[in-house]
Amino acid sequence: MEVRILLGDNARHVPAWMYVQDQGKGVVSFVGASRVPDLAAHPLRYGSRRTHQFLVGELVVRPHMLLATDALRGTGLSNLVLGHDVAAMLRQGEAIIGDPTPYCG
């Protein structure tokens, strides 16, 4: 069923990846991305032609793969977005959901 039917016209369900980082005392921060091939504008831009959109709301998350690791300790959020080595993360972690093998380029 379409997420907009369940959650309203502004809801979006898009493919995504993200890193989640513990910030202590019940707080996490996250950085990630979403790519929708063959679209001129990503649905999360909400029709805006501006470079950036600042969103406050909720995420619809349905993980296909989740990997927990300590390999990135000390890496700031801005560096997490530059790339990831899934095989290296697996050496110091574990697959929690799904098979990470296809992501071990």
C-alpha positions in Angstrom: 0.0 0.0 0.0 1.2 3.5 -0.9 2.8 5.3 2.1 0.9 8.5 1.3 -2.4 6.7 1.8 -1.3 5.6 5.2 0.6 8.7 6.3 -0.6 11.6 4.2 0.3 13.4 1.0 3.7 14.6 2.3 5.0 11.1 3.3 7.8 9.6 1.2 9.1 6.1 0.9 12.5 6.2 -0.9 15.5 3.9 -1.0 18.1 5.1 1.5 21.3 4.3 3.4 22.4 5.9 6.7 24.9 5.7 9.5 23.6 6.0 13.0 26.0 7.3 15.7 25.4 7.1 19.4 25.5 10.5 21.1 24.7 9.3 24.6 21.7 9.6 26.9 19.1 8.4 24.4 20.3 10.6 21.4 21.6 9.5 18.0 22.7 11.5 15.0 22.6 10.2 11.5 23.9 10.9 8.0 23.0 9.1 4.8 21.7 9.4 1.3 18.9 8.3 -1.0 19.0 7.7 -4.8 16.0 7.4 -7.1 17.3 6.6 -10.6 15.6 8.2 -13.7 13.9 11.1 -11.8 14.7 14.7 -12.6 14.0 15.7 -9.0 14.1 13.5 -5.9 10.8 13.2 -4.0 12.4 14.5 -0.8 12.9 17.9 -2.5 9.1 18.4 -2.4 9.1 20.2 -5.8 11.6 22.9 -4.7 14.2 24.1 -7.1 16.4 25.3 -4.2 19.7 23.6 -3.5 18.8 22.5 0.1 15.6 21.5 1.9 15.5 21.5 5.7 13.0 18.9 6.9 11.6 18.4 10.4 9.3 15.4 10.7 9.5 11.6 10.8 11.4 8.9 8.8 9.8 5.9 7.2 12.5 3.3 7.5 12.4 -0.3 6.3 15.9 -1.8 6.5 17.0 -4.3 3.9 20.4 -4.7 5.5 21.7 -3.5 8.9 25.4 -3.9 10.0 26.7 -3.0 13.4 30.4 -2.1 13.7 33.1 -0.5 15.7 35.3 0.0 12.7 34.3 3.7 12.3 34.9 4.8 15.8 36.4 8.3 15.9 35.0 9.1 12.4 32.9 12.2 12.4 29.5 12.3 10.7 30.9 14.4 7.8 33.5 11.7 7.0 30.9 8.9 7.1 29.2 10.3 4.0 32.4 10.0 1.9 32.2 6.3 1.5 32.1 3.0 3.3 34.0 -0.3 3.2 31.5 -2.9 4.2 34.0 -5.7 4.3 36.2 -3.8 6.7 33.1 -2.9 8.8 32.2 -6.6 9.0 35.6 -7.5 10.3 34.9 -5.4 13.3 31.1 -6.0 13.5 28.2 -8.2 12.6 25.2 -8.3 10.3 22.0 -7.8 12.2 19.5 -7.8 9.4 19.9 -9.2 5.9 23.0 -10.2 3.9 25.7 -7.6 3.5 27.6 -9.6 0.9 26.1 -7.7 -2.1 27.4 -4.5 -0.6 31.0 -5.8 -0.2 32.2 -4.3 -3.5 
